[in-house]
Amino acid sequence: MAKSGAMRSTGNARISVAAAAPTKLDRLIHERLRLGILSALAVNDRLTFNELKKLMETTDGNLSVHARKLEDAEYVTCTKSFEGRIPRTDYTLTSSGRKALEKYLDHMESLIKAMRREK
């Protein structure tokens, strides 16, 4: 987060929200659909492409692009197979993906706590 982050007034002093959480936000995870994919995989051992598409209420192309970004970051793995003649794509969360998601959630929690303290 930049130094020009949100400012809050507390009496005579102004406190930067960015100062409360100096760690940079993981922009890869912060995007809504990618956060949704990681969150869904965090509570499921594996999900198929079609399950994720339905859960995220998105298109094939949109899911494919965002899932690929998570694959490239090694946050998820993609396994392709066939059920009979029908292709099947399964996604699982990697240990580094779980760690990144936990770090992201911790960061967001610290921002929320800092904002609530400033009220």
Backbone bond lengths (Angstrom), bond angles and torsions (degrees), N, CA, C in turn:
res aa  C-N    CA-C-N  psi(-1)  N-CA   C-N-CA  omega(-1)  CA-C   N-CA-C  phi
1 M - - - 1.447 - - 1.525 108.54 -
2 A 1.281 117.87 139.00 1.457 122.76 -177.53 1.517 110.87 -74.19
3 K 1.322 115.00 159.48 1.459 119.97 178.02 1.509 111.85 -63.37
4 S 1.320 116.85 -23.67 1.454 119.67 -179.76 1.522 111.31 -83.82
5 G 1.352 117.11 28.32 1.465 121.98 179.81 1.515 111.10 -62.95
6 A 1.313 116.03 -180.00 1.462 122.40 -177.28 1.519 110.32 -58.41
7 M 1.294 114.93 142.85 1.458 120.52 178.26 1.521 108.02 -115.53
8 R 1.308 116.23 142.55 1.450 122.39 177.98 1.515 108.36 -124.36
9 S 1.301 116.91 141.78 1.458 121.83 175.91 1.516 109.60 -92.01
10 T 1.305 116.80 132.29 1.464 121.90 173.09 1.521 105.98 -132.94
11 G 1.305 115.30 91.01 1.460 119.69 -176.20 1.519 109.13 68.47
12 N 1.342 116.84 -122.87 1.460 121.43 179.86 1.522 112.92 -88.14
13 A 1.323 117.91 -14.82 1.470 121.00 -175.93 1.522 110.98 -97.83
14 R 1.335 115.07 145.09 1.470 120.72 174.70 1.529 106.76 -112.08
15 I 1.328 116.08 129.57 1.458 121.57 -177.11 1.519 109.10 -114.96
16 S 1.303 116.64 132.55 1.453 121.45 176.85 1.523 109.01 -83.72
17 V 1.335 116.01 129.40 1.462 120.52 176.34 1.514 109.23 -63.06
18 A 1.321 117.90 -33.84 1.462 121.74 179.31 1.523 110.54 -61.32
19 A 1.326 117.68 -32.39 1.453 120.76 179.70 1.520 111.36 -67.22
20 A 1.323 117.13 -26.89 1.455 120.92 -179.72 1.520 111.69 -72.30
21 A 1.325 117.54 -26.66 1.461 121.67 -179.21 1.526 108.82 -140.21
22 P 1.340 117.16 83.83 1.453 120.93 -173.82 1.533 114.42 -69.30
23 T 1.331 118.61 -17.41 1.454 121.51 179.73 1.523 110.28 -66.68
24 K 1.326 116.08 140.77 1.465 119.74 179.14 1.517 110.39 -72.68
25 L 1.301 114.91 143.64 1.452 123.22 176.94 1.530 108.96 -72.74
26 D 1.319 117.60 136.32 1.459 121.84 177.51 1.521 108.29 -74.49
27 R 1.335 116.84 98.82 1.468 122.09 -176.35 1.524 111.58 -63.09
28 L 1.320 117.84 -28.27 1.463 120.73 178.93 1.522 110.20 -63.45
29 I 1.306 117.18 -44.12 1.464 121.77 -179.11 1.520 111.39 -79.70
30 H 1.306 117.91 -29.59 1.464 121.68 -172.98 1.527 113.49 -63.55
31 E 1.319 118.37 -23.27 1.469 121.59 178.28 1.524 108.58 -64.78
32 R 1.325 117.28 134.43 1.461 123.94 -171.96 1.529 114.42 -51.71
33 L 1.307 118.19 -49.93 1.460 120.82 -175.89 1.528 111.49 -69.13
34 R 1.326 117.30 -40.12 1.469 119.68 179.10 1.529 110.90 -67.79
35 L 1.323 117.48 -38.40 1.463 120.47 175.36 1.530 109.57 -62.66
36 G 1.314 117.20 -40.36 1.460 121.40 177.92 1.516 112.29 -63.07
37 I 1.324 116.85 -43.30 1.470 121.32 179.15 1.523 109.83 -61.51
38 L 1.325 116.87 -49.73 1.469 120.51 -179.21 1.525 111.34 -62.51
39 S 1.316 117.01 -41.41 1.467 120.86 179.79 1.522 111.29 -64.01
40 A 1.322 116.57 -42.84 1.467 120.79 179.20 1.525 110.68 -64.09
41 L 1.328 116.25 -41.23 1.466 119.47 179.80 1.530 112.19 -72.71
42 A 1.319 117.11 -23.88 1.466 120.61 179.01 1.533 111.52 -68.15
43 V 1.321 116.99 -25.67 1.464 120.52 -178.27 1.536 112.54 -109.27
44 N 1.329 116.78 3.25 1.458 122.59 176.66 1.524 108.54 -132.12
45 D 1.313 117.00 138.41 1.465 119.66 179.67 1.519 111.68 -60.05
46 R 1.325 115.95 -40.41 1.462 121.74 179.23 1.512 108.67 -159.43
47 L 1.310 116.28 150.45 1.463 122.04 175.72 1.518 108.61 -135.34
48 T 1.318 116.34 144.81 1.454 120.31 176.83 1.527 109.07 -80.85
49 F 1.320 114.72 165.00 1.457 121.06 176.76 1.523 109.69 -56.24
50 N 1.328 116.75 -46.15 1.469 120.18 -178.20 1.518 112.50 -66.49
51 E 1.332 117.44 -36.01 1.470 119.98 176.61 1.522 110.53 -64.97
52 L 1.330 116.50 -44.41 1.465 120.15 178.01 1.524 111.40 -63.86
53 K 1.325 116.26 -42.02 1.465 120.30 -179.92 1.527 110.77 -59.98
54 K 1.322 116.16 -44.08 1.468 120.44 179.46 1.532 110.71 -67.36
55 L 1.315 116.18 -45.23 1.460 121.85 -179.35 1.530 111.95 -61.95
56 M 1.318 116.96 -41.69 1.461 121.87 -177.75 1.530 112.37 -85.50
57 E 1.332 116.42 -8.65 1.468 121.85 -178.57 1.527 110.58 51.60
58 T 1.336 115.22 57.96 1.456 120.86 -178.02 1.520 110.64 -135.45
59 T 1.310 115.95 179.07 1.462 121.55 -179.34 1.525 111.04 -91.48
60 D 1.327 115.89 164.64 1.465 121.22 176.62 1.530 110.96 -55.42
61 G 1.334 115.35 -50.44 1.462 120.15 -176.56 1.513 113.22 -62.73
62 N 1.319 117.03 -43.06 1.460 121.43 -179.49 1.528 110.49 -64.47
63 L 1.319 117.00 -46.63 1.462 120.23 179.31 1.520 110.33 -63.16
64 S 1.309 116.89 -42.81 1.459 121.61 -178.57 1.531 111.60 -59.41
65 V 1.318 117.18 -45.23 1.466 121.92 -179.57 1.529 110.90 -62.84
66 H 1.323 116.69 -47.02 1.469 119.94 -177.24 1.528 112.02 -71.79
67 A 1.314 117.18 -37.17 1.466 120.16 177.53 1.525 110.00 -65.10
68 R 1.321 116.69 -37.50 1.476 120.19 178.95 1.522 111.03 -63.77
69 K 1.323 117.72 -39.46 1.464 121.15 178.07 1.531 110.31 -62.33
70 L 1.322 115.88 -40.16 1.469 119.78 178.41 1.528 110.97 -69.41
71 E 1.325 116.76 -35.34 1.469 121.23 175.03 1.523 110.42 -63.71
72 D 1.336 116.16 -47.57 1.465 120.83 -179.43 1.521 111.99 -58.81
73 A 1.322 116.45 -33.46 1.471 121.77 178.32 1.530 111.42 -82.04
74 E 1.330 116.15 -3.59 1.470 123.34 -177.69 1.526 112.53 63.20
75 Y 1.345 115.56 32.30 1.463 121.46 175.04 1.521 110.58 -88.74
76 V 1.321 117.52 -26.43 1.467 122.30 176.63 1.524 109.40 -135.23
77 T 1.331 115.04 156.50 1.464 120.07 171.83 1.518 107.96 -114.04
78 C 1.298 114.44 149.96 1.456 122.38 -179.19 1.521 107.80 -121.80
79 T 1.329 116.05 126.90 1.458 121.48 178.22 1.514 108.45 -121.03
80 K 1.324 115.84 125.03 1.463 120.79 179.89 1.518 109.15 -106.64
81 S 1.336 115.20 136.35 1.454 121.15 179.38 1.525 108.58 -150.93
82 F 1.308 116.05 -173.50 1.463 121.11 177.09 1.518 108.92 -128.13
83 E 1.316 115.44 141.48 1.463 122.55 169.11 1.518 104.33 -111.08
84 G 1.337 115.64 99.01 1.454 119.10 -170.38 1.510 107.19 68.46
85 R 1.316 116.58 -119.79 1.473 120.68 178.06 1.519 112.41 -104.00
86 I 1.312 116.73 4.12 1.464 121.11 -176.20 1.531 109.88 -96.38
87 P 1.350 116.83 124.46 1.471 119.19 177.85 1.524 111.25 -66.62
88 R 1.326 115.39 145.89 1.465 122.11 179.38 1.527 107.78 -135.26
89 T 1.328 114.99 130.56 1.462 121.34 177.41 1.516 107.79 -118.84
90 D 1.327 115.79 121.59 1.464 122.10 179.12 1.517 109.85 -111.51
91 Y 1.332 115.30 141.88 1.456 121.73 176.90 1.521 109.47 -118.76
92 T 1.330 115.43 140.82 1.464 121.80 174.11 1.526 108.51 -134.25
93 L 1.308 115.12 153.11 1.461 121.92 178.07 1.526 108.50 -84.33
94 T 1.313 117.52 132.96 1.463 121.24 176.99 1.530 109.69 -85.14
95 S 1.314 116.67 167.69 1.471 119.15 177.87 1.534 110.34 -65.03
96 S 1.338 117.52 -36.61 1.471 118.66 177.58 1.532 110.72 -69.95
97 G 1.325 117.58 -31.12 1.458 121.23 175.42 1.516 111.39 -66.80
98 R 1.326 115.93 -41.42 1.476 120.28 177.98 1.524 110.18 -63.94
99 K 1.333 116.85 -43.96 1.466 120.88 178.91 1.527 111.07 -62.32
100 A 1.334 116.56 -43.12 1.467 120.54 179.78 1.525 110.62 -64.23
101 L 1.334 117.00 -40.94 1.462 120.68 178.28 1.523 110.55 -64.65
102 E 1.324 117.86 -43.78 1.463 121.12 178.66 1.528 111.08 -62.51
103 K 1.324 116.88 -41.26 1.465 120.98 178.37 1.534 110.10 -63.87
104 Y 1.328 116.30 -42.82 1.460 121.41 178.15 1.532 110.45 -61.08
105 L 1.324 116.65 -47.20 1.469 120.41 -179.60 1.524 111.56 -63.91
106 D 1.333 117.08 -40.15 1.470 120.73 176.03 1.524 110.69 -60.21
107 H 1.325 115.67 -42.59 1.464 120.64 179.41 1.529 110.23 -62.01
108 M 1.331 116.35 -46.51 1.470 119.81 -179.65 1.528 110.75 -63.44
109 E 1.338 116.92 -40.34 1.470 120.15 177.52 1.522 111.05 -61.46
110 S 1.332 117.20 -40.77 1.470 119.17 -179.59 1.528 110.74 -67.16
111 L 1.327 117.38 -35.87 1.462 120.04 176.23 1.528 111.21 -65.13
112 I 1.311 116.05 -43.11 1.471 120.91 179.58 1.530 109.94 -62.80
113 K 1.339 116.68 -45.56 1.464 119.93 179.41 1.516 111.18 -62.28
114 A 1.337 117.11 -40.19 1.469 120.61 -179.89 1.528 110.42 -64.72
115 M 1.316 116.47 -40.32 1.467 119.88 179.28 1.526 110.78 -66.28
116 R 1.305 117.34 -40.40 1.469 120.37 179.83 1.519 111.96 -67.72
117 R 1.334 117.62 -34.93 1.465 120.70 177.81 1.519 111.19 -66.84
118 E 1.321 117.04 -29.13 1.456 121.05 -176.47 1.509 113.40 -81.04
119 K 1.308 119.42 -8.29 1.473 121.67 -179.15 1.493 111.61 -65.58
